[in-house]
Amino acid sequence: AIQSGWAFSNAQIYGYSISPEQGLAVGVTSEQVRRALGADGDGDAWTAEVRGYVRLGGSHSVLAARVGAGGATGDASVRRRFYLGGSAPSGPLVDFGSGALSMLRGLEEKGMSGPRTGVLSVEYRRPVWEIERGWGTVPFYFRRMHAAAFVDAGQTWSGRFDVAGAFVSLGVEASV
């Protein structure tokens, strides 16, 4: 395969940040699989993702938004399938795997799959408590606690896109 990727980020992270606090991050990938290069078939895949961060409502509180899309075409034997589902954090902006855009909380891991995908997430993150404590020399340490409220939406499809088929979740999280 021939793979290419591009990423840009001016998102700022500070000493007490719980995530990037302001700025933009963009990533695009492209993959071409060809028989002429020794593959079992011909196929193309691409992804695009934009993440934005705005400080909102207090010290290190952030409104974060993420939108991403991916598509694949070609022979079924080499065509990429995109997976959605699970609460693992968003990965790197340049990712050539099937789980490149997979975070969709409220849906089991790999709960949806298809050759086309779209995701949208809006999240408000707020620090709750700066713990900064451990116990003596025990290698166990609490840094901070933060909370988030989120809306996630996503879908995979093969034919025509139908907004009614999208999975939407609302929720809150607390992390230590």
C-alpha positions, 0 to 999 in steps of 0.5 A, a space after each residue: 500500500 501507499 500511505 500518506 498522512 498530514 497533521 496540523 495542530 496549534 492546540 495549547 496544553 498547559 501545566 495544569 491542563 486536563 486536555 488541550 485548552 485552545 486551538 485546532 488540530 486537523 488530520 488527513 490520511 490516504 491509502 492506496 492498495 494496488 495489485 501492482 504493488 503485490 496486494 490481493 486487490 485494489 482499494 482506496 481509503 481516506 480519513 479526515 478529522 478536525 478537533 477544536 478546543 475553546 476555554 470556557 467557564 473557569 480555570 482549565 475548563 474546555 469545550 472540545 468538539 471533534 468531527 471526523 469522516 472516513 471512506 473506503 472503496 475497492 475490492 472487498 478483499 482489501 477494502 477497509 472497514 471502519 469500526 465505531 464504538 467504545 470509550 477509549 480516547 481519540 487516538 492520533 490524528 494520523 491513523 491508518 487502522 480500522 479504528 482510526 475514528 472509533 470513539 463512540 461512547 455508549 456503544 460497545 467496542 466495534 459495535 458498528 462497522 462499514 466502509 464509510 463512517 462519520 463521527 461527531 463529539 462535543 464535550 465540556 471538560 472541567 477540573 474538579 480536584 487537584 489531588 497531587 497525592 501519593 502514599 510514601 514510596 508506593 508507586 501509586 499516585 493521584 494527580 487530579 480528578 476531572 468531569 465531562 459532559 458529552 454528546 457523541 454521534 456516529 454512523 457507519 454505512 455502505 449504501 446511502 447515508 441515512 441520519 436516522 441510522 446514527 447512534 447518539 449518546 449523551 453522558 457524563 464521566 468522571 476521571 481520576 
